[in-house]
Amino acid sequence: MRKQRSYSVEFKRQVVEELLSGVSSAAQLSRRHQMSPGLLYHWKRQYVKGAYENEPTQEAALEERVRQLEQMLGKVVLENEFLKKAVKKSLEESRKKESFLPTIDITCKASKGGVNS
């Protein structure tokens, strides 16, 4: 069983800054340092929040906000499609039910020999 590694704040900040600068991709960094790309993205989220003795960067903070908004938009689109399908199915079922009901002609015509004549 492998022992869990511990990384210094300085190392995390250095790796994240290299990732954000675009010098190296997440795949390259994860291979070079033998770590998962998920860990790099976790560090990136923490870096954006200023967790590594740095000022939160405006660009990184905006990228994080865009990512959050895109996730919310995707969720809303899925919910919207689901609701559209549910309403369509409900309308189809109600039309089917209506077609099986007997129809009654409600219009009454007054006869010449009616009660009040």
Buried (B, 14 or more C-beta within 10 A) or exposed (E): EEEEEEEEEEEBBEBBBBBBEEEBEBEEBBEEEEBEBEBBBEBBEBBBEEBBEBEEBEEBEEBBEEEEEEEEEEEEEEEEEEEEEEEEEEEEEEEEEEEEEEEEEEEEEEEEEEEEE
